[in-house]
Amino acid sequence: MLSALLGGCAHLDGEVAPHANWQPTVTEGAPPHAPRPAGPPLVHVGVNPSWGVPTVEPIGLKGPRAVADSDGPYLLDTGDQLRIFVYGQPNLSRMYKVDHAGKVSIPLIGPVRARGRTVYQLAAAIRYSLGAKYVRDPQVTVDIQENRPFFILGEVRNGGQFPYVNGMTVKTAVAIAGGFTERANEKIAILSRRINGMVEVIEAPMDYVMKPGDTIHVKERLF
């Protein structure tokens, strides 16, 4: 279980625009003279009103390694269920869920941004806010109790939102959704994943390992 126990004050940076610090990505193994991208990945992001999750219209797809190489600390987002413990404060210590705005609402201090933060950073933010006015030298621990769900749509029998299973693959997601329809492309699916405020889109084979919050779109086969 991932835990963060913070004992000192932390300075927290503000929000950063998704593309403000974008750096070009060079494919592993590319020669030094290989051309670099001129701007951020070309991905159009919208919102599905029925689910409240990102929907993606890919303009240029990346290969599976493009997302895999961006692995790092787990970043919180909508749907993550957290156990927040404040030592000596039973009224504050309980289960919380990251809402659609990417925040958790804490008694006394109100909404605190969780989206895009690690559990360590969220614990620091809560500690800072509590310590500023309400609790002397608060000790805060944040644990992930349940990861956010994944989403699957397209050529599957029962598309929708489902609980994430650790280590699951695209094939697992399809099975959870009732299997393929007769028209489905059973080899490749479109996978979208939010990374550092941007949505990355790849063509993922069936054995590709998913992460919490991924959206899978099973396309219709061409023939």
C-alpha positions as CSV (number, residue, x, y, z in Angstrom):
1,M,0.0,0.0,0.0
2,L,1.3,3.4,-1.0
3,S,1.7,5.7,2.0
4,A,3.0,9.2,2.5
5,L,3.9,10.5,6.0
6,L,5.1,14.0,5.9
7,G,6.5,15.9,8.9
8,G,7.6,19.2,7.6
9,C,6.0,22.1,5.7
10,A,6.2,22.0,2.0
11,H,6.1,24.7,-0.7
12,L,3.5,23.9,-3.3
13,D,3.8,25.1,-6.9
14,G,0.7,26.3,-8.7
15,E,-1.1,24.8,-11.6
16,V,0.8,24.7,-14.9
17,A,-0.9,24.8,-18.3
18,P,-0.8,21.4,-20.0
19,H,1.6,22.4,-22.8
20,A,3.5,25.1,-20.9
21,N,6.6,23.0,-20.2
22,W,6.3,20.5,-23.1
23,Q,9.5,19.0,-24.2
24,P,9.9,17.2,-27.6
25,T,10.2,13.4,-27.3
26,V,12.8,11.6,-29.2
27,T,12.2,7.9,-29.9
28,E,14.6,5.6,-28.1
29,G,17.5,4.6,-30.3
30,A,16.9,7.4,-32.8
31,P,20.1,8.9,-34.3
32,P,21.3,12.3,-33.1
33,H,20.3,14.0,-36.3
34,A,16.7,12.6,-36.2
35,P,14.1,15.4,-36.6
36,R,12.3,16.5,-33.4
37,P,8.6,17.2,-33.1
38,A,7.7,20.8,-33.6
39,G,5.1,20.9,-30.8
40,P,2.9,19.0,-28.4
41,P,1.3,15.7,-29.4
42,L,-1.6,16.3,-31.8
43,V,-4.5,14.9,-29.7
44,H,-8.0,16.4,-29.6
45,V,-9.6,15.9,-26.2
46,G,-13.3,16.3,-25.4
47,V,-15.6,15.2,-22.6
48,N,-18.1,12.4,-22.8
49,P,-21.2,13.9,-21.1
50,S,-22.7,10.6,-20.1
51,W,-19.5,9.3,-18.3
52,G,-17.7,12.5,-17.5
53,V,-14.4,11.1,-18.8
54,P,-12.1,12.2,-21.6
55,T,-13.0,11.2,-25.1
56,V,-10.1,11.3,-27.6
57,E,-10.0,11.9,-31.3
58,P,-6.5,10.8,-32.3
59,I,-4.8,12.8,-35.0
60,G,-1.5,11.1,-34.8
61,L,-1.2,7.8,-32.9
62,K,1.9,6.7,-31.0
63,G,3.2,3.2,-30.5
64,P,2.8,1.3,-27.2
65,R,6.3,2.2,-26.0
66,A,5.5,5.9,-26.1
67,V,3.2,5.6,-23.1
68,A,5.2,2.9,-21.4
69,D,8.3,5.1,-21.3
70,S,6.5,7.9,-19.5
71,D,5.9,5.7,-16.4
72,G,6.6,7.4,-13.1
73,P,5.0,7.9,-9.7
74,Y,1.3,7.2,-9.6
75,L,-0.6,10.5,-10.1
76,L,-4.1,10.9,-8.5
77,D,-7.2,11.7,-10.6
78,T,-11.0,11.5,-10.6
79,G,-12.3,8.2,-9.1
80,D,-9.4,7.3,-6.9
81,Q,-10.5,6.4,-3.4
82,L,-8.2,7.5,-0.6
83,R,-7.8,6.9,3.1
84,I,-6.6,10.2,4.7
85,F,-5.4,10.0,8.3
86,V,-4.6,13.1,10.4
87,Y,-3.0,12.1,13.7
88,G,-5.1,13.0,16.6
89,Q,-8.0,14.3,14.4
90,P,-10.6,11.5,14.1
91,N,-13.2,13.8,12.5
92,L,-10.7,14.4,9.6
93,S,-9.5,10.8,9.3
94,R,-11.7,8.8,6.9
95,M,-12.2,7.7,3.3
96,Y,-12.3,10.3,0.6
97,K,-13.0,10.1,-3.2
98,V,-11.4,12.3,-5.8
99,D,-14.3,14.1,-7.4
100,H,-14.9,15.1,-11.1
101,A,-13.0,18.3,-10.5
102,G,-10.0,16.4,-9.4
103,K,-10.3,17.4,-5.7
104,V,-11.0,16.0,-2.3
105,S,-13.1,18.0,0.2
106,I,-11.6,18.0,3.6
107,P,-13.5,19.3,6.7
108,L,-12.2,22.7,7.9
109,I,-10.1,23.5,4.8
110,G,-12.5,22.6,2.0
111,P,-11.6,21.3,-1.5
112,V,-7.9,20.4,-2.1
113,R,-6.5,19.5,-5.5
114,A,-5.5,15.9,-5.8
115,R,-5.4,15.6,-9.6
116,G,-1.9,15.3,-11.0
117,R,-0.3,14.9,-7.5
118,T,1.3,12.0,-5.8
119,V,0.0,10.9,-2.4
120,Y,3.0,12.6,-0.9
121,Q,2.2,15.9,-2.6
122,L,-1.5,15.7,-1.5
123,A,-0.5,14.9,2.1
124,A,1.8,18.0,2.0
125,A,-1.0,20.2,0.6
126,I,-3.4,19.0,3.4
127,R,-0.8,19.4,6.0
128,Y,0.0,23.0,4.8
129,S,-3.6,24.1,4.8
130,L,-4.4,22.5,8.2
131,G,-1.3,23.9,9.8
132,A,-1.9,27.4,8.5
133,K,-5.1,27.9,10.7
134,Y,-6.5,24.9,12.3
135,V,-4.1,22.2,13.6
136,R,-0.7,22.6,15.1
137,D,2.0,20.7,13.3
138,P,-0.5,18.2,11.7
139,Q,0.8,14.7,10.7
140,V,-1.0,13.5,7.6
141,T,-0.9,10.2,5.8
142,V,-2.6,9.4,2.5
143,D,-3.1,5.9,1.2
144,I,-4.8,4.7,-2.0
145,Q,-7.6,2.3,-1.1
146,E,-9.0,1.7,-4.5
147,N,-7.7,2.9,-7.9
148,R,-9.9,4.8,-10.3
149,P,-11.9,2.7,-12.8
150,F,-11.1,2.1,-16.5
151,F,-13.5,2.8,-19.4
152,I,-14.1,0.7,-22.5
153,L,-16.3,1.5,-25.5
154,G,-16.7,0.5,-29.1
155,E,-17.1,-3.0,-30.4
156,V,-17.6,-4.8,-27.1
157,R,-20.9,-6.2,-25.8
158,N,-21.2,-4.2,-22.6
159,G,-19.1,-1.0,-22.7
160,G,-18.9,1.3,-19.8
161,Q,-17.0,1.9,-16.6
162,F,-15.4,-0.9,-14.6
163,P,-13.2,-1.4,-11.5
164,Y,-9.5,-1.6,-12.4
165,V,-7.7,-4.9,-11.7
166,N,-4.0,-4.6,-10.9
167,G,-1.9,-5.9,-13.8
168,M,-4.9,-6.2,-16.2
169,T,-4.4,-6.1,-20.0
170,V,-6.5,-4.8,-22.8
171,K,-7.7,-8.4,-23.4
172,T,-8.8,-8.5,-19.7
173,A,-10.8,-5.3,-20.2
174,V,-12.5,-6.8,-23.2
175,A,-13.4,-9.9,-21.2
176,I,-14.8,-7.8,-18.4
177,A,-16.9,-5.9,-20.9
178,G,-18.5,-9.1,-22.2
179,G,-16.2,-9.9,-25.1
180,F,-16.0,-8.6,-28.7
181,T,-18.9,-8.0,-31.0
182,E,-18.8,-9.8,-34.4
183,R,-17.4,-6.7,-36.1
184,A,-14.6,-6.0,-33.7
185,N,-10.9,-5.7,-34.5
186,E,-9.6,-8.3,-32.1
187,K,-5.9,-7.5,-32.5
188,I,-5.5,-3.8,-31.8
189,A,-7.4,-1.3,-29.7
190,I,-7.1,2.5,-29.2
191,L,-5.9,3.3,-25.7
192,S,-5.9,6.8,-24.2
193,R,-4.2,7.8,-21.0
194,R,-3.8,11.1,-19.1
195,I,-0.2,11.9,-18.5
196,N,1.0,15.2,-16.9
197,G,-2.2,16.9,-17.9
198,M,-2.2,15.7,-21.5
199,V,-4.0,12.7,-23.0
200,E,-1.7,10.4,-24.9
201,V,-3.2,8.0,-27.5
202,I,-1.7,4.8,-28.7
203,E,-2.6,1.7,-30.7
204,A,-2.4,-1.1,-28.1
205,P,-2.2,-4.8,-28.7
206,M,-4.4,-7.2,-26.6
207,D,-1.5,-8.0,-24.2
208,Y,-0.8,-4.4,-23.4
209,V,-0.8,-3.7,-19.6
210,M,-3.3,-1.0,-18.6
211,K,-3.3,1.6,-15.9
212,P,-6.1,3.0,-13.7
213,G,-8.2,5.5,-15.6
214,D,-7.3,4.2,-19.1
215,T,-9.9,4.4,-21.8
216,I,-10.1,1.6,-24.4
217,H,-11.9,2.0,-27.7
218,V,-12.3,-1.2,-29.7
219,K,-12.6,-0.3,-33.3
220,E,-14.5,-2.1,-36.1
221,R,-12.3,-4.3,-38.3
222,L,-11.8,-3.1,-41.8
223,F,-12.7,-6.4,-43.5
